[in-house]
Amino acid sequence: MADLSRTLTLQRSSVQSAHELIKPYIHETPVLTCKTLNNLASTPQSKEALIGTPFEGHTPARPKIHFFFKCENYQRIGAFKSRGAFHALSRLTDQELKNGVVTHSSGILFQSHCAITIFILANLLSSFQTGNHAQALALAARTRGVHAYIVMPTISTPSKIAATQGYGAEVIFSGSTSEEREAVVGDVIKRTGAILVPPYDHPDIILGQGTLALELEKQVKEMVKRDPDLSIHKPSSSSSSNDPSHLSNGHHVRPRKPHEPGHLDAVIAPCGGGGMLSGIATALSTTGTRVFGAEPSFSGADDARRGLLSGTRILSVNTLTIADGLRTPLGEIPWSVLTDKEQFHGMYAVTERQIRGAMRLVLERMKVFVEPSAVVGLAVGLWDEGFRGVVEREGGEGEGEGWDVGVVLSGGNTTVEAILGIFGGEGAERAEGKVGMGGERVAENVAG
């Protein structure tokens, strides 16, 4: 990658510059709304639903929320990763790219004119994370006319291998451990002189990913101008709270001036390595829109949340959460952004059950095809009482009060088979017919 001394400062204007560079190569993905999900989010949970959670015995929060979904599953290669890959290559010269680019699934390397510094991560990235970045880099390299070497483990699925090769990349196989992959990458760099492009822990990647927030911001304003009822706010809306709120997620939320219709109160995005989330925080840092992150809680996948609470970045994650794309620890540079309380306002974690529930709602109610990692932000808005309590306190309960919340659906790179595995045999009763009065199976004859 470009020498860190040459990269742009992590600030809003740099994200705007990145957006101008990559506009010809990316899609401005759509922003969708859903009244059903607004109603669900704006309905208090039952007290029974809070049993077994830190909020058991508490009065359920009564937030008012309108969602705006940024659908990066419709981005090129099916995920937001294209933004960072195109921007990273746009900042490299033809001379730097003459020997091609290389990436792999663990370890982060920055190459300068003088040396290669290796930052070794203790765990493997997930299959979706690896596949998305690999495919994005392969596409960006083909567009730029340079060769791409993609190091993939031999256990990679045939579909991911075929997709990466389909973009013109040369796939080189390695073992499954990070050490084995790093060794193969080192061999490729030594043999070819290719430059390594990391998936998230570099300013050029972060700035590229942050461009989605600029689009979301603009699109919501345009949508609400056309249809004011999409916003929860009325022109005269005001906040009922003037006191800062301390959160159980490592941050304080400070009161902001009330927002007019079309101005997002908050954005929630998934957090794995943190490139996208820190890019969004950078892009919206001077706008008054609060930025929150979402992670799975299963088996320690919430490393960023725990790290923010303790004040120490967690370097290793070992989890089998269904949110495959988030099975990676927070990167060093994203950590520097997300620990800045002027830019980032809190991290939340959701259960596997909540992820499945949010995914089902997006699939069935919005008719949008997403991977599990994409819906953790929605799960927070629907079921995390910590976040919902913040919305209630800060947004108020009066007419025209509450929060307009942007939710990033980060990608849709999954398969029907994977979805069937996630939901198991749920709902199979209808497929087999209903049970008749005599206990027999009777096929339902229902039109539609």
N, C-alpha and C positions, 0 to 999 in steps of 0.2 A: 504494500500500500504506500500511498504518498507519505513522505516523512512528516511526522507530527508537527514539526516546526513550520511546515508549509500549509497546514490545514487552516480553514476558516475558524474563527472563534465561534463557540457554541452560543449563538444568540439568534433572535427572530430574523434579523435581516439576512443572516447566513442561510437560514432555511428558505427564505424567499429567493435568494440567489440560486440555491440548489434546485428549487422548483422550476425556475426559468430554464435551467440547463436540461432537465429531464422531461419537460413537458412533451416534446415530440415523440418520446419513446414509451410513455406510460398512459394508462387510461385514467380519466377523471371518473372514479368509480361512483356509483349512485349512492344517494342517501335516502333511506326508506323510513317510514313511520308505521306504527301499528297501534290502533286504538285499544285492541284487546290487551296488549302488553302494558299500555299506559294504565288501563283500569286495574290490572293485576298489581302493578307496582304501587298504585295509589290506594290499595285496599289493605288495611292492617292484617297482619298474620294472626292466626289464632294463638291463644296462650299455649295450646297443646303443641303447636308447631315449634315452640321455643324450648320444650322440654329436652334436656340433654345438651343445651347450648349455654354459653356464658350469660345469656339473657333470660334464662329460666326464672319465672316468678316476676319478671318485669312486665310492665304494661307495654304491649306491642306499639311500635312507632306508627305514626299516621302521616307519612309523607305524601306529597303530591308531586308526581313525576310524569313528564312527557319525554319519551325517548326519540332520538334521532340516530339511526343506524348507518354508519359508514361501512359500506359493503366491499371490503378489500378482497373478499372471495371472488369478486369479478375482475380483479386486477390481472394483468398479464402473469402467466404461470400459476394463477389461482391464489396469490397471496401478496401481501405488502412488500415482500422481499425484493421485488423488481425495482422498487424506488431506490433502495440503498445500493444495489448492485450497479444500476445505471449511473448513479451519481459518483460512486467510487471510481468507476472507469473513466468518467468524464473529467475527473481531476488528475488523471495520469496522462503523461505525454506519450506521443507515438514511440519515442525512444525507450521509455520505461516499459511500454507494452510490446516491444518488438519480439520478445521471447515468450509471450503469452502470460496467462494468469492461471493460478491454481488455488483450490480450496479443499478443505476436508472437514470432518465432522467434530473434531475436538482439538483444543489448542488454538491459540491466537497468535499470529505472527505479523509483525510490521516490518516491512523492508525499506530501508533507506539506502542512500548511495554508499554508505560506509559499512553497514552491518545489518544483520537480521536479529531482532530481539524476540525471543520466544517466551510467551506467557503460557505456561502449561496449565490446563484445567484438569481437575482430578476425575471428571466424569465424562461420559459420552453425551453428545447432544442427541436429541430425540430423532426418530426417523422422519417426522414431518419437518422439523426444523432443518435437518440436514438436507432433505430433499428439496425444500423450498429454496434455500439459499443456493444450493448446487444448480438447480434449474434456472434460477434468476441470473446467476453469474454466467452460466452457459449461454443464455439468451443475450445478455448484455455484451458478452464477448463476440458472439456471432454478429451482432449488430455493428459493433465497432470494427469487425474484421480481424480479430485476433484469436489465437488458439487458446482453448480452455482445457485444463487438465483437472479432472474431478476425481479425487481419491474417495472411493466408497468401499465399505466392508463387503466381503464376499457373501455375507448373509443379507445384503440389501434385497428388497423385493424386486422381481423382474420388471414390474411396472415402473418403479422409480429409476431403474437402470435404463430402461427403454426411453423414458421421458427425457432423461438427461442427455442421452445419446441423440435423441431426436432434435435437440437444439444444437447439435454439431460438436458437442464436447467429446474429448477423449477420456473415457472412464478407465481409471487404473485401480485395481483391486488391492485391498490390504486386509490385515487381520481386524478383529473387532475392538481391540483395546485402543485407548488414546495413544499409548506409546507406539503401537504398531502403525497407526495412521500417521503420526508425526514423523516416524522414520521414513515412510514412503514419500511423504511430502518433501522431506529434506532431500531425499534422493532425486525427486523430480526437479527441485530448485537447483540442485548441484549439477544435474545432467542437462537441464534446458535453460536455466537462468530465468524461469518464470517467476512472476511476482505474486505473492499470496494475498488474497482478499478475504479478510475475516468476516464472519456473519453478523457481528454486532458491535464489537469493542473497538471502534475507530470513529473519529469525528465525521469523516465523509459518509460512513454508513448511517450514523445517527441523524445527520442533517438530511440525508435522502429520505429516510423513513418518516421524518417529521413533516414532510410535505403533505402528507395526508391530512394533517390537522388544518393546514391553510385552506385546503379544498373544503373540508367539513365546515369550517367557520363561514366561508363564503356561501356555500350551498344552503346552509340553514337560514342565513339572512335572506337569500333569494326566495326560498320556500315559504318562509313566514310572511314575507312581503306579499306574495301571491295569495296565501291563505293564512290569515292571522290566527285562526283557530288551532293551527298546529302547535303554537306556543302556549305554554301554561300562563304566560304573563299577559297582562293588559297594560296599556301605556301608562297607567297611573299606579301600577303595582309597587308595593314597598315591602321591605323585610321587617318582620316583627321582632327580630333579635338583634341586640347590640353587644352581646357578650361573647368573647372568644370561647370556643369549645375545645376541650382537650379530648383527643381521640385515643383509643386503645390500639393504635396502629403506628405509633412512633412519630406523630406530627400533631401540630395544632392547626385548627382551621380558624382563621381570623375573619371577622365580619367584612363583607364587601358592600359596596354601594348596590342598590337594587338594579337589576338589569331590565332593559327594555325588550320587547318581543323581538326575537331573532338573534339575541345574544346568548350564547350557551353559558349556563351557570357552571357546568362541569363536563369533563370528558373522562370516561373510564376506558382503559385499554388493558389487554393482557400483558403480563410481564414474564418473560423467560430470561434471556440474556440482557434485556433492557434496552436494546437499540431503538426499537420503535417507541417505547414509553418515554425514554429520555428525549427522543426527538420531538415528540408531542409536547412535552413539558417545555422544551426550548422554544418551540414555535409559538406557544401560547403564553409565554412568560410575562409579557407586558399587557395582556389583554383583559385581565380580571377573571378569566375562565379558570377554574380550579381543575387540576389534573390529578386523577387517582389511578392506581394500578390494581390489577386483580390476578390472583394466583390460585392454583389448586392447593388444598391443605393436606392432601393425602401423603402420608409417609415422608414428611419433610419437604414437600415440593414448594412450600411457602418460605423459601430461603430469604427472599428480599424483605418480606414482612418481618421475619424474625431478626434479620440483620439490622433493619431500621430501628427496631425496638431496643436492640442491644448496643447499637452504635458500632458494630463490627461486621464488615462484609463476610458472608459465608462463602467459602470457596468450593464447596463440594455438595452435590445433590445426588442422592441415589433413591429414585422413586419410580414406581410403575403407574403413576396416575394416567387415566385415560386421556388427559390433556397432553398428548405426546409432545407437542411443540413447545411446552413449557418445562420440560425436564432438563433444565440447565441453570447454573447459578448466574447471578447478576454479574455483569462485566464490570471492570474497574472504572472505565470512563462513564458508563451509565450510572454507576454508584455515585460518582461525584456530582451528577446532576440531581439524582433523586434524593440526596441528603441535603439539598438546598431547599429550605422551607419556603423560600420566595417563589420557587418554581414548581414544587411538588407537594401535594397535600395529604397523601396517605395511601397505604397499601392494605388491601383486604384479601382474605382467603376464603374459598368456598369448597364444599365437600363434593365427592364424586356424584352423590345423589343429586345435588343441586346442579352440577354441570350437565348431567343427563336430562334433568328436568328442563333446563334452559334450552338445551339442544333440541329436545322434542318440541318445545314451543316455537322455536325458530323454523324448524322443518315443517311443522303442521299448521301453524297459524300464519307465518309470514311466507311460507313456501320458498324458503331460501336454503340452499344446500351449503352447510358449513361443517367444519371439523370441530371436535370437542374444545380445542384450545381457543377457538374464536368466541365462545359464548360465556367465558368466565366473568366478563364485565357485566353482562346482562344478569347473570346469577347473583352478583353482588347487589345490583339495583333491586332485584326482586326479593331477596331473602336475607341479606346481611343486615342485621339490626343495628350494627354500628354505623354503617353508611346511611341507612334509612333514618336513623335518629338524627344524624347531621342534617339531612335534607329537611326534616321536620323542624328542627330548631332554627336553622339558618334560612330556610325558605319560607317558613310561616304556613299558616293554615287558612288564611282568608281567601276571598275571591281574587283570582289572578295571582296567587302566591304559590310557591313551590319551586321546583327546579326543572329547567330544560336540560336534559343530559344527553350528550353525545356518547354513543357506545360503538367502539370499533370492533367489527366482525373481521378478524384478522386474516382469515383464509378459509378455503374450502377444499383442501387437498386430502380428501379421504375417499373411501369407496363404499359401495352398497354393502359389500361383505363386512367391512369394518363396522359399519353402522349396525348391521344385524348382530354382530358380536357384542357391541356395546349394550344393546337393548335386549339381547337374549330372546327369550320366548314371550316377552310381553305382548299382549294383544293377540296371541295365536288362537284364541277361542273362536273368533269370527272366521278365521281361515278354515277351521275344521267344521264350521257349522254350529248352530245353537243346539242346546239340549232340549228335546221334546218332553212332553209330559210323561212318557213311558221310559225316559232315560236314553232314548235313541238320539243319534246325531242327525239333525235335519238341516240341509243346506238352505240358507236364507235366500229368498228370491226378492231382492230389493234393487230397484232401478238405481243407476248412477254409479 
